[in-house]
Amino acid sequence: MKRDQLLEAMEDAHRFLTTARLAENRLKVDKYAVCGTKETATCKRASMDLTRSLARLRKP
């Protein structure tokens, strides 16, 4: 594990948490957003980026 990889994962985790909160708020307010919104799409993308960052941390 390298320091830059760790920092990247931390940034991606922060980005995911921020977008998850935005998506949660949008779903609370907009009862018609059952098919997804730009906030939920951004959250999914942040989740994928975080997954990749964490996988890079586990590689030797």
N, CA, C and O atoms as a printed pandas DataFrame, in Angstrom:
     atom_number atom_name residue_name chain_id  residue_number  x_coord  y_coord  z_coord
0              1         N          MET        A               1    0.842   -1.166    0.000
1              2        CA          MET        A               1    0.000    0.000    0.000
2              3         C          MET        A               1    0.893    1.237    0.000
3              4         O          MET        A               1    1.806    1.368    0.815
4              5         N          LYS        A               2    0.609    2.125   -0.921
5              6        CA          LYS        A               2    1.380    3.361   -1.014
6              7         C          LYS        A               2    0.538    4.521   -0.489
7              8         O          LYS        A               2   -0.692    4.477   -0.493
8              9         N          ARG        A               3    1.234    5.550   -0.043
9             10        CA          ARG        A               3    0.555    6.708    0.543
10            11         C          ARG        A               3   -0.380    7.368   -0.460
11            12         O          ARG        A               3   -1.494    7.748   -0.101
12            13         N          ASP        A               4    0.050    7.511   -1.707
13            14        CA          ASP        A               4   -0.803    8.163   -2.700
14            15         C          ASP        A               4   -2.063    7.347   -2.984
15            16         O          ASP        A               4   -3.124    7.914   -3.246
16            17         N          GLN        A               5   -1.952    6.022   -2.931
17            18        CA          GLN        A               5   -3.130    5.174   -3.113
18            19         C          GLN        A               5   -4.099    5.341   -1.950
19            20         O          GLN        A               5   -5.315    5.371   -2.137
20            21         N          LEU        A               6   -3.547    5.449   -0.756
21            22        CA          LEU        A               6   -4.373    5.641    0.431
22            23         C          LEU        A               6   -5.104    6.983    0.369
23            24         O          LEU        A               6   -6.296    7.059    0.667
24            25         N          LEU        A               7   -4.394    8.028   -0.015
25            26        CA          LEU        A               7   -5.016    9.348   -0.132
26            27         C          LEU        A               7   -6.103    9.358   -1.206
27            28         O          LEU        A               7   -7.147    9.986   -1.033
28            29         N          GLU        A               8   -5.854    8.667   -2.307
29            30        CA          GLU        A               8   -6.852    8.578   -3.373
30            31         C          GLU        A               8   -8.117    7.875   -2.874
31            32         O          GLU        A               8   -9.231    8.311   -3.164
32            33         N          ALA        A               9   -7.940    6.796   -2.130
33            34        CA          ALA        A               9   -9.092    6.073   -1.583
34            35         C          ALA        A               9   -9.856    6.943   -0.590
35            36         O          ALA        A               9  -11.086    6.909   -0.549
36            37         N          MET        A              10   -9.137    7.713    0.202
37            38        CA          MET        A              10   -9.798    8.606    1.158
38            39         C          MET        A              10  -10.602    9.685    0.438
39            40         O          MET        A              10  -11.713   10.015    0.855
40            41         N          GLU        A              11  -10.049   10.232   -0.634
41            42        CA          GLU        A              11  -10.767   11.239   -1.422
42            43         C          GLU        A              11  -12.011   10.636   -2.064
43            44         O          GLU        A              11  -13.075   11.256   -2.077
44            45         N          ASP        A              12  -11.873    9.421   -2.596
45            46        CA          ASP        A              12  -13.017    8.758   -3.215
46            47         C          ASP        A              12  -14.091    8.433   -2.182
47            48         O          ASP        A              12  -15.283    8.519   -2.480
48            49         N          ALA        A              13  -13.681    8.063   -0.980
49            50        CA          ALA        A              13  -14.645    7.779    0.089
50            51         C          ALA        A              13  -15.399    9.049    0.474
51            52         O          ALA        A              13  -16.612    9.021    0.678
52            53         N          HIS        A              14  -14.682   10.148    0.570
53            54        CA          HIS        A              14  -15.325   11.426    0.893
54            55         C          HIS        A              14  -16.310   11.826   -0.210
55            56         O          HIS        A              14  -17.423   12.273    0.069
56            57         N          ARG        A              15  -15.889   11.660   -1.453
57            58        CA          ARG        A              15  -16.766   11.985   -2.589
58            59         C          ARG        A              15  -18.017   11.108   -2.570
59            60         O          ARG        A              15  -19.121   11.594   -2.817
60            61         N          PHE        A              16  -17.844    9.813   -2.277
61            62        CA          PHE        A              16  -18.992    8.911   -2.219
62            63         C          PHE        A              16  -19.966    9.334   -1.124
63            64         O          PHE        A              16  -21.173    9.397   -1.359
64            65         N          LEU        A              17  -19.455    9.624    0.065
65            66        CA          LEU        A              17  -20.336   10.020    1.165
66            67         C          LEU        A              17  -21.089   11.309    0.847
67            68         O          LEU        A              17  -22.270   11.439    1.171
68            69         N          THR        A              18  -20.412   12.250    0.219
69            70        CA          THR        A              18  -21.059   13.506   -0.160
70            71         C          THR        A              18  -22.176   13.260   -1.165
71            72         O          THR        A              18  -23.281   13.778   -1.005
72            73         N          THR        A              19  -21.896   12.479   -2.192
73            74        CA          THR        A              19  -22.917   12.224   -3.210
74            75         C          THR        A              19  -24.036   11.342   -2.674
75            76         O          THR        A              19  -25.180   11.468   -3.109
76            77         N          ALA        A              20  -23.726   10.450   -1.735
77            78        CA          ALA        A              20  -24.766    9.610   -1.133
78            79         C          ALA        A              20  -25.746   10.466   -0.337
79            80         O          ALA        A              20  -26.952   10.223   -0.370
80            81         N          ARG        A              21  -25.238   11.455    0.369
81            82        CA          ARG        A              21  -26.123   12.355    1.121
82            83         C          ARG        A              21  -27.008   13.161    0.175
83            84         O          ARG        A              21  -28.195   13.352    0.443
84            85         N          LEU        A              22  -26.438   13.629   -0.920
85            86        CA          LEU        A              22  -27.235   14.375   -1.901
86            87         C          LEU        A              22  -28.321   13.497   -2.513
87            88         O          LEU        A              22  -29.459   13.934   -2.685
88            89         N          ALA        A              23  -27.966   12.267   -2.838
89            90        CA          ALA        A              23  -28.943   11.341   -3.418
90            91         C          ALA        A              23  -30.043   11.025   -2.413
91            92         O          ALA        A              23  -31.218   10.963   -2.773
92            93         N          GLU        A              24  -29.665   10.827   -1.164
93            94        CA          GLU        A              24  -30.658   10.534   -0.126
94            95         C          GLU        A              24  -31.633   11.699    0.038
95            96         O          GLU        A              24  -32.842   11.495    0.144
96            97         N          ASN        A              25  -31.101   12.918    0.057
97            98        CA          ASN        A              25  -31.962   14.093    0.182
98            99         C          ASN        A              25  -32.906   14.223   -1.001
99           100         O          ASN        A              25  -34.080   14.550   -0.832
100          101         N          ARG        A              26  -32.398   13.968   -2.190
101          102        CA          ARG        A              26  -33.239   14.057   -3.390
102          103         C          ARG        A              26  -34.361   13.030   -3.342
103          104         O          ARG        A              26  -35.498   13.337   -3.700
104          105         N          LEU        A              27  -34.053   11.815   -2.902
105          106        CA          LEU        A              27  -35.071   10.771   -2.834
106          107         C          LEU        A              27  -36.109   11.063   -1.750
107          108         O          LEU        A              27  -37.261   10.647   -1.873
108          109         N          LYS        A              28  -35.719   11.767   -0.700
109          110        CA          LYS        A              28  -36.680   12.164    0.334
110          111         C          LYS        A              28  -37.651   13.212   -0.196
111          112         O          LYS        A              28  -38.852   13.150    0.066
112          113         N          VAL        A              29  -37.116   14.177   -0.945
113          114        CA          VAL        A              29  -37.904   15.312   -1.422
114          115         C          VAL        A              29  -38.746   14.952   -2.638
115          116         O          VAL        A              29  -39.911   15.339   -2.725
116          117         N          ASP        A              30  -38.169   14.221   -3.565
117          118        CA          ASP        A              30  -38.826   13.925   -4.844
118          119         C          ASP        A              30  -39.402   12.515   -4.811
119          120         O          ASP        A              30  -38.679   11.541   -5.023
120          121         N          LYS        A              31  -40.677   12.405   -4.551
121          122        CA          LYS        A              31  -41.334   11.095   -4.446
122          123         C          LYS        A              31  -41.490   10.415   -5.814
123          124         O          LYS        A              31  -41.802    9.226   -5.879
124          125         N          TYR        A              32  -41.277   11.152   -6.891
125          126        CA          TYR        A              32  -41.419   10.593   -8.234
126          127         C          TYR        A              32  -40.085   10.150   -8.832
127          128         O          TYR        A              32  -40.030    9.783  -10.005
128          129         N          ALA        A              33  -39.034   10.178   -8.059
129          130        CA          ALA        A              33  -37.694    9.839   -8.548
130          131         C          ALA        A              33  -37.420    8.345   -8.393
131          132         O          ALA        A              33  -36.356    7.962   -7.908
132          133         N          VAL        A              34  -38.356    7.506   -8.794
133          134        CA          VAL        A              34  -38.186    6.060   -8.632
134          135         C          VAL        A              34  -37.267    5.467   -9.698
135          136         O          VAL        A              34  -36.693    4.399   -9.487
136          137         N          CYS        A              35  -37.122    6.129  -10.817
137          138        CA          CYS        A              35  -36.281    5.616  -11.908
138          139         C          CYS        A              35  -34.853    6.122  -11.826
139          140         O          CYS        A              35  -34.022    5.776  -12.665
140          141         N          GLY        A              36  -34.563    6.928  -10.835
141          142        CA          GLY        A              36  -33.211    7.452  -10.693
142          143         C          GLY        A              36  -33.146    8.920  -11.057
143          144         O          GLY        A              36  -33.994    9.447  -11.777
144          145         N          THR        A              37  -32.126    9.555  -10.546
145          146        CA          THR        A              37  -31.908   10.979  -10.783
146          147         C          THR        A              37  -30.433   11.189  -11.084
147          148         O          THR        A              37  -29.632   10.257  -11.018
148          149         N          LYS        A              38  -30.089   12.420  -11.414
149          150        CA          LYS        A              38  -28.669   12.685  -11.658
150          151         C          LYS        A              38  -27.861   12.509  -10.376
151          152         O          LYS        A              38  -26.683   12.156  -10.430
152          153         N          GLU        A              39  -28.487   12.755   -9.218
153          154        CA          GLU        A              39  -27.793   12.560   -7.949
154          155         C          GLU        A              39  -27.526   11.078   -7.671
155          156         O          GLU        A              39  -26.450   10.723   -7.191
156          157         N          THR        A              40  -28.489   10.223   -7.968
157          158        CA          THR        A              40  -28.263    8.791   -7.740
158          159         C          THR        A              40  -27.246    8.236   -8.736
159          160         O          THR        A              40  -26.461    7.352   -8.395
160          161         N          ALA        A              41  -27.260    8.749   -9.952
161          162        CA          ALA        A              41  -26.270    8.309  -10.941
162          163         C          ALA        A              41  -24.861    8.717  -10.515
163          164         O          ALA        A              41  -23.917    7.938  -10.643
164          165         N          THR        A              42  -24.727    9.931  -10.014
165          166        CA          THR        A              42  -23.428   10.403   -9.534
166          167         C          THR        A              42  -22.958    9.570   -8.350
167          168         O          THR        A              42  -21.770    9.274   -8.222
168          169         N          CYS        A              43  -23.889    9.197   -7.492
169          170        CA          CYS        A              43  -23.562    8.363   -6.333
170          171         C          CYS        A              43  -23.080    6.981   -6.776
171          172         O          CYS        A              43  -22.118    6.450   -6.222
172          173         N          LYS        A              44  -23.744    6.403   -7.765
173          174        CA          LYS        A              44  -23.322    5.091   -8.271
174          175         C          LYS        A              44  -21.916    5.162   -8.858
175          176         O          LYS        A              44  -21.103    4.260   -8.652
176          177         N          ARG        A              45  -21.636    6.233   -9.587
177          178        CA          ARG        A              45  -20.312    6.402  -10.178
178          179         C          ARG        A              45  -19.250    6.547   -9.085
179          180         O          ARG        A              45  -18.173    5.957   -9.175
180          181         N          ALA        A              46  -19.561    7.328   -8.063
181          182        CA          ALA        A              46  -18.623    7.502   -6.954
182          183         C          ALA        A              46  -18.388    6.178   -6.237
183          184         O          ALA        A              46  -17.279    5.903   -5.778
184          185         N          SER        A              47  -19.423    5.366   -6.144
185          186        CA          SER        A              47  -19.292    4.045   -5.521
186          187         C          SER        A              47  -18.355    3.153   -6.326
187          188         O          SER        A              47  -17.520    2.449   -5.757
188          189         N          MET        A              48  -18.492    3.181   -7.642
189          190        CA          MET        A              48  -17.604    2.373   -8.492
190          191         C          MET        A              48  -16.161    2.845   -8.378
191          192         O          MET        A              48  -15.242    2.029   -8.303
192          193         N          ASP        A              49  -15.958    4.169   -8.364
193          194        CA          ASP        A              49  -14.605    4.709   -8.227
194          195         C          ASP        A              49  -13.989    4.316   -6.886
195          196         O          ASP        A              49  -12.808    3.975   -6.818
196          197         N          LEU        A              50  -14.783    4.365   -5.826
197          198        CA          LEU        A              50  -14.294    3.968   -4.504
198          199         C          LEU        A              50  -13.923    2.492   -4.487
199          200         O          LEU        A              50  -12.898    2.117   -3.917
200          201         N          THR        A              51  -14.740    1.660   -5.101
201          202        CA          THR        A              51  -14.449    0.226   -5.165
202          203         C          THR        A              51  -13.113   -0.025   -5.847
203          204         O          THR        A              51  -12.320   -0.844   -5.382
204          205         N          ARG        A              52  -12.861    0.669   -6.937
205          206        CA          ARG        A              52  -11.593    0.496   -7.661
206          207         C          ARG        A              52  -10.404    0.987   -6.838
207          208         O          ARG        A              52   -9.343    0.362   -6.838
208          209         N          SER        A              53  -10.584    2.096   -6.144
209          210        CA          SER        A              53   -9.500    2.611   -5.297
210          211         C          SER        A              53   -9.166    1.632   -4.179
211          212         O          SER        A              53   -7.995    1.402   -3.876
212          213         N          LEU        A              54  -10.191    1.060   -3.571
213          214        CA          LEU        A              54   -9.962    0.098   -2.492
214          215         C          LEU        A              54   -9.314   -1.181   -3.015
215          216         O          LEU        A              54   -8.494   -1.786   -2.326
216          217         N          ALA        A              55   -9.673   -1.592   -4.218
217          218        CA          ALA        A              55   -9.053   -2.780   -4.812
218          219         C          ALA        A              55   -7.566   -2.538   -5.064
219          220         O          ALA        A              55   -6.751   -3.440   -4.868
220          221         N          ARG        A              56   -7.205   -1.325   -5.498
221          222        CA          ARG        A              56   -5.793   -1.002   -5.713
222          223         C          ARG        A              56   -5.014   -1.039   -4.394
223          224         O          ARG        A              56   -3.831   -1.382   -4.380
224          225         N          LEU        A              57   -5.668   -0.690   -3.301
225          226        CA          LEU        A              57   -4.997   -0.749   -1.997
226          227         C          LEU        A              57   -4.644   -2.179   -1.612
227          228         O          LEU        A              57   -3.624   -2.418   -0.964
228          229         N          ARG        A              58   -5.480   -3.125   -2.006
229          230        CA          ARG        A              58   -5.273   -4.521   -1.612
230          231         C          ARG        A              58   -4.234   -5.230   -2.467
231          232         O          ARG        A              58   -3.714   -6.271   -2.067
232          233         N          LYS        A              59   -3.926   -4.685   -3.630
233          234        CA          LYS        A              59   -2.919   -5.324   -4.483
234          235         C          LYS        A              59   -1.534   -5.143   -3.869
235          236         O          LYS        A              59   -1.219   -4.084   -3.326
236          237         N          PRO        A              60   -0.708   -6.189   -3.961
237          238        CA          PRO        A              60    0.651   -6.085   -3.392
238          239         C          PRO        A              60    1.561   -5.164   -4.180
239          240         O          PRO        A              60    2.724   -4.985   -3.816
